[in-house]
Amino acid sequence: QYVGMVAVVSGTKSERCRVREYMKWLFQQLEGPVYVAGWEDREDCTVVDIPSDCIGYITGNRRATLGLMEEEWGTLMFFMSEEGGRGRGGGTERLAIFGPQRPRRGSELKVMSGIETKSPGFFTRGLREKQSERRAFDTDRMIFRDDELSYALGKDGATRKKLELASGAILQYVGHVAFIAGTLKERRRCREFVNWLLQQRRGSVTITDLTRREDVTEVKIPDSCKGWVTGNRGSELRRMEQETGTFMFMALDSRGDERLLIFSTYAGTKTGLGGRRHAERLVNEMIDEKLRSDMDRRGGRRSRSDSRRPRRRSSRSPSWSPRARS
């Protein structure tokens, strides 16, 4: 924390040492290229080879793009050049990413996704699907077909982001390859979510046994309210997903009965924002609204029209994120 002109650093000895190193490298960039000797042996460093013609794209104007990624993941990122040399040669430069393992991997995959857009095949040429059984942090891969990719991405990446947030894993698309990073439990959950999403393109999804899951809330929707709750082409479900950080869809049970499933690793609180309990409250509010409307029509009242009233998101949380928990 900066207090006036003084930087106050708190933490363990190793953490304080890392902060001093990071600040030293940060200021060295004002004077010229920086190179971290022995980066291969560090546990807090990942290095990515970047094509020379993509450096400007990844860096952005006045370092704006790198800065956004650093802010999103809580990492320190800069290009390394050895003294007296220019990168590695061969048309690539080294991008160093510093921080804990999960944020580093998130930053790395974000960079890879951008590079793959500008230089197709640079990272994905020859890659195959991969499913690790390692319980600790690791990365799986799924390969999409063309039509699956656009569906799993969604408008402005909204579908990818909701699957990532609800599953607790890191989910990033590099070309047609979905990289899923996290613990074994997180990776399996994210893979399930992606498969259920793709199944919805072909028809109804059947999920029979939820008894062993801790990441789902089941809501029974009256038949007369289903269209109202889901909205045109699922628009109301998408709105509630964005507000609460969840993954929601209608699914059949073992008897063939349809119900709404709300998935998220975060259960939420009784009155708080975000999570499954928040989504369940929004759904129940819509059900109550529709049932009252039906009763008014049967009673001949004209207290409201059949049209859907505009819904405003909470001014405190227009789009929920994990940071809203604190």
RALINHU-V411208 format. One record per backbone hydrogen bond with DSSP energy under -0.5 kcal/mol. CO is the residue of the C=O (numbers start at 1). NH is the residue of the N-H. If there is no record, write none. Layout:
# RALINHU-V411208
co->CO nh->NH
co->CO nh->NH
This chain:
# RALINHU-V411208
co->1 nh->3
co->1 nh->8
co->2 nh->4
co->3 nh->6
co->6 nh->3
co->6 nh->8
co->7 nh->9
co->8 nh->10
co->12 nh->16
co->13 nh->17
co->14 nh->18
co->15 nh->19
co->16 nh->20
co->17 nh->21
co->18 nh->22
co->19 nh->23
co->20 nh->24
co->21 nh->25
co->22 nh->26
co->23 nh->27
co->24 nh->28
co->25 nh->29
co->27 nh->30
co->28 nh->31
co->28 nh->32
co->34 nh->81
co->35 nh->37
co->36 nh->39
co->38 nh->41
co->39 nh->42
co->44 nh->99
co->46 nh->97
co->48 nh->95
co->50 nh->93
co->51 nh->54
co->52 nh->55
co->54 nh->58
co->55 nh->59
co->56 nh->60
co->59 nh->65
co->59 nh->66
co->60 nh->63
co->61 nh->64
co->63 nh->67
co->64 nh->68
co->65 nh->69
co->66 nh->70
co->67 nh->71
co->68 nh->72
co->69 nh->73
co->70 nh->74
co->70 nh->75
co->76 nh->98
co->78 nh->96
co->79 nh->34
co->80 nh->94
co->82 nh->85
co->85 nh->87
co->86 nh->89
co->89 nh->92
co->91 nh->52
co->92 nh->88
co->92 nh->89
co->93 nh->50
co->93 nh->95
co->94 nh->80
co->94 nh->96
co->95 nh->48
co->96 nh->78
co->97 nh->46
co->98 nh->76
co->100 nh->104
co->101 nh->105
co->102 nh->106
co->103 nh->107
co->104 nh->108
co->105 nh->109
co->106 nh->110
co->107 nh->111
co->108 nh->112
co->109 nh->113
co->110 nh->114
co->111 nh->115
co->112 nh->116
co->113 nh->117
co->114 nh->118
co->115 nh->119
co->119 nh->122
co->121 nh->125
co->124 nh->127
co->130 nh->141
co->135 nh->184
co->138 nh->182
co->140 nh->180
co->141 nh->130
co->142 nh->144
co->142 nh->178
co->145 nh->149
co->146 nh->150
co->147 nh->151
co->148 nh->152
co->149 nh->153
co->150 nh->154
co->153 nh->159
co->153 nh->160
co->154 nh->157
co->155 nh->158
co->157 nh->161
co->158 nh->162
co->159 nh->163
co->160 nh->164
co->161 nh->165
co->162 nh->166
co->163 nh->167
co->164 nh->168
co->166 nh->265
co->169 nh->171
co->170 nh->181
co->172 nh->174
co->172 nh->179
co->173 nh->175
co->174 nh->177
co->176 nh->144
co->176 nh->178
co->177 nh->174
co->177 nh->179
co->178 nh->142
co->178 nh->180
co->179 nh->172
co->179 nh->181
co->180 nh->140
co->181 nh->170
co->182 nh->138
co->183 nh->187
co->184 nh->188
co->185 nh->189
co->186 nh->190
co->187 nh->191
co->188 nh->192
co->189 nh->193
co->190 nh->194
co->191 nh->195
co->192 nh->196
co->193 nh->197
co->194 nh->198
co->195 nh->199
co->196 nh->200
co->197 nh->200
co->198 nh->201
co->199 nh->202
co->199 nh->203
co->205 nh->207
co->205 nh->252
co->208 nh->210
co->210 nh->213
co->215 nh->264
co->217 nh->262
co->219 nh->260
co->220 nh->222
co->222 nh->225
co->222 nh->226
co->223 nh->226
co->225 nh->229
co->226 nh->230
co->227 nh->231
co->230 nh->236
co->230 nh->237
co->231 nh->234
co->232 nh->235
co->234 nh->238
co->235 nh->239
co->236 nh->240
co->237 nh->241
co->238 nh->242
co->239 nh->243
co->240 nh->244
co->241 nh->245
co->241 nh->246
co->242 nh->320
co->244 nh->275
co->247 nh->263
co->249 nh->261
co->250 nh->205
co->251 nh->259
co->252 nh->207
co->253 nh->256
co->257 nh->253
co->259 nh->251
co->260 nh->219
co->261 nh->249
co->261 nh->263
co->262 nh->217
co->263 nh->247
co->265 nh->267
co->266 nh->276
co->267 nh->277
co->275 nh->279
co->276 nh->280
co->277 nh->281
co->278 nh->282
co->279 nh->283
co->280 nh->284
co->281 nh->285
co->282 nh->286
co->283 nh->287
co->284 nh->288
co->285 nh->289
co->286 nh->290
co->287 nh->291
co->288 nh->292
co->289 nh->293
co->290 nh->294
co->291 nh->295
co->292 nh->296
co->293 nh->297
co->294 nh->298
co->295 nh->299
co->296 nh->301
co->297 nh->300
co->314 nh->317
co->321 nh->324
co->322 nh->325
co->323 nh->326
